[in-house]
Structures are given as C-alpha cells and as structure tokens.
Amino acid sequence: QVQLVESGGGLVQAGGSLRLSCAASGLTFSTYIMGWFRQASGKEREFIASVPWSAGNTYYPDSMKGRFTISRDNAKNTEYLKMNSLKPEDTAVYYCASRPSYYSDYDVWGQGTQVTVSS
C-alpha cells in the first residue's frame, strides 16, 4: 500500500522560498506518477506538477510554469516541490499524491502541509 507524508510547510515572507518534501513508501510499480496539488481556503484543488517515479519528464500546466519545480530522489524515496518567489496568493494546503499510471486517477494522498505566505 502506497503511503505519502508531506513536510516542509510553514510561514514564509513574500518573495521567499520553501522546499516541500513527500516521503513515499510502497511504490512497487515503476510506472507510478507522483504529483503535487494545492487547495486554498474556499477554492478548488489545483494541480501543480507531476513527475514519473522512474525515468520520464516533469510536467507542469501552463499556469504553473516558472516558480515551482518538482523533483524526486529515488534513493531517499522522496518527492520534492521547490517554490520560489512566493506570494500571499500561494497560501494553501499542499498535497502530494500518486497514481499507478498516466491512465489512472490519483488515488493515494498525503495528509497535506500548510504553506502560509505573509505580505
């Protein structure tokens, strides 16, 4: 069973940076895709980025290209989200998630980590 645990959230001033981590276990299939999402209070969940657990390219929707970078460290079983030039509107709960393949829904989610950006 896949389990995901986020960490690294907290309070940061506008213009600052954070790196979120997602510790993963149970990723038995090399086809797994890892993703990051966020959800601000009162708003819909928003997709940020994804990366295959094994060989493959990162993916960002056009709206997310630029300030966020997804990466992985297979030896540490960890996925990362590097966030630069943070803005107050980036304040949200950030979630990591996984899906078995590109043809599947994201079916395992972490508990979320709060990121708050002050002005």
N, C-alpha and C positions, 0 to 999 in steps of 0.2 A: 504494500500500500504506500503510495506516494504521500509524503508529509513535507510541508513547507513552513518555515518560520522566518518572518521578516525581522530585521533590526536596523538601527541606524537613524531612525527618525528623531525628531526633536524640534527645538526652536532655533531659528536662524534669522539673521537680519537680511533684509532685501539686498540683493547683489551677492550674497554669499553662496556657498556650495555645500552639498551633502552627498555622501555616498551611502545608499541603502544596500543592505545585504539580504539575501534569501538563502538560508541553509536548506538543502534538499536531501531527502532520503527516499529510497525505494524506487529510484528511476532505473528500472530494469531494462527498458527498451531504448535503444539508441535513437529511435525516431522521435522521442519526446521533444516538444517545443516548450520553452519557458517564456513567460510573458510578465509584463508589469502593467498594472492598471491603477487608476486613482479615482476617488469619489469625494468631491467636495460636498459639504453640508447642503442639502436641498437640491442637489444636482444629480444627473445621471452618471453612472460609471463610465469612465473614459479610458480607452485603450492608449497605451503609451508606446510600447515597443515589444519585440519578441526576438528570440534567438534560439536556434536549434541546440539541443544539449550536445550533440556531436557536430560533425562538420556541416557548415552551412552559413548563410549570410544573415546578418541582422536585418530587421525590418522595422520601419517607422512610418506611420501615416504622415502625410504631408504636414499636418498641423503640429506634429511633434518633432520634426527635424530641426536640429540646431543646438539646443541647450541640454538635451538629455542623451545619455549614452548607455546602452545596455551591453553587458559583457558577462562572461562566465569563466569559472575556474573549475574544471572537471576534477582535478586532483583534490580540491577542497570541497567539492560538491556544493558549490556556492554560485549564485547568480547575483549580479550587481546592477545597480542603476546609479550612475553618476549624474548629478544635477548641478548645473552651473547657472550663474546669473539669476538666482531665484527671485521671484516676485511674490507679493502678497496673494495674488490670484492662484499661485501654485499651492496654497494651503489646502490640504486634503488628507484623507487616509489613503495610503499607498499599499497596494496588494501585489504580491507575486502569485503566479498561477502557472499551471502546467496543463498540457493536453497531449494525448498519445501520438497524434499526427496532425498534419495540416487539414485532414478531413474530419477531425473531431472537434467537439466543443472543449473549452477549458473546463475541466471537471474537478480539479483539486486546487484549493485556495489556501493561502496563509491567513493568519488572523488579522493582518493589517498593522501598519505602523503610522502614527500620526506625524505629519510634517506641518509645521506652522511657520510661516514667513512673516516677520514683522516689518512694518514700514519704517 
